[in-house]
């Protein structure tokens, strides 16, 4: 069974917040996400490729209440605030890993 999540790069989230503020929107729900679920195996593969390290992990059974796949429907965000994510998942992970390496060793 596949476990997949809809990851969103932080710059895209900030961009959505800025558009909500600029458009003076309040009391309205606007989904913000990448709208493209990535399997956990894809996340692991990208981290391994970017870090040049093998990830050791143990497969565990799914929790009964756990959602197998999550993703955001961003049609409303496109319509109301003219927003959609700009950073592809792989690029976002690359940027995150670079940031983490820099911040971890240069505090």
C-alpha positions in Angstrom: 0.0 0.0 0.0 1.3 3.5 -0.9 1.8 6.3 1.6 1.9 9.7 -0.2 1.9 13.2 1.1 1.4 16.6 -0.5 4.5 18.6 0.4 4.6 22.3 -0.1 7.8 24.4 -0.1 7.8 27.2 2.5 8.3 30.0 0.0 5.1 28.9 -1.7 3.2 29.0 1.6 4.5 32.5 2.4 3.5 33.6 -1.1 0.0 32.4 -0.5 -0.2 34.2 2.8 1.0 37.4 1.2 -1.7 37.2 -1.5 -4.4 36.6 1.2 -3.2 39.7 3.0 -2.9 41.8 -0.2 -6.5 40.8 -1.1 -7.7 41.5 2.4 -9.4 38.1 2.7 -10.6 36.9 6.0 -12.9 34.2 7.4 -12.4 32.1 4.3 -10.7 28.7 3.9 -8.1 28.5 1.2 -6.2 25.3 0.6 -2.5 25.8 0.0 -0.5 22.9 -1.2 1.4 21.4 -4.1 -1.6 19.3 -5.2 0.8 16.5 -6.3 1.2 13.7 -3.7 4.7 12.3 -3.5 5.1 8.7 -2.3 7.2 8.3 0.8 9.6 6.2 -1.3 10.0 9.2 -3.6 10.9 11.4 -0.7 13.5 8.9 0.5 15.0 8.5 -2.9 15.4 12.3 -3.4 17.0 12.7 0.1 19.4 9.8 -0.7 20.3 11.3 -4.1 20.9 14.8 -2.7 22.8 13.7 0.4 24.7 10.9 -1.3 23.8 8.7 1.7 21.6 5.6 2.1 18.6 5.9 4.5 18.0 3.0 6.7 14.4 2.6 7.7 12.0 0.0 9.0 8.6 -0.6 7.4 5.9 -0.4 10.0 2.2 -1.3 9.6 -0.2 1.6 8.7 -2.2 3.0 11.6 -5.9 2.4 11.0 -6.8 6.1 11.2 -3.9 7.2 9.0 -4.7 8.8 5.6 -2.9 6.9 2.9 -2.7 9.8 0.5 -3.1 13.6 1.2 -3.2 16.4 -1.3 -4.6 19.9 -1.5 -7.3 20.9 -3.9 -6.0 24.4 -4.9 -8.7 25.4 -7.4 -10.1 27.9 -4.9 -6.7 29.4 -4.2 -6.2 29.9 -8.0 -9.5 31.6 -8.3 -9.6 33.8 -5.2 -5.9 34.9 -4.8 -4.5 33.8 -8.2 -2.0 31.5 -6.5 -0.4 28.3 -7.3 2.9 26.7 -6.1 6.1 27.7 -8.0 8.6 25.3 -6.5 8.7 21.7 -7.7 9.0 19.1 -4.9 12.5 17.9 -6.0 13.8 21.5 -6.2 12.2 22.3 -2.8 13.9 19.3 -1.2 17.3 20.3 -2.7 16.9 23.8 -1.3 15.8 22.5 2.1 18.8 20.2 2.3 21.2 23.0 1.4 19.6 25.3 4.0 19.8 22.5 6.6 23.4 21.8 6.0 24.3 25.5 6.1 22.2 26.3 9.2 23.4 23.2 11.1 27.1 24.0 10.7 27.0 27.7 10.5 25.0 28.8 13.5 
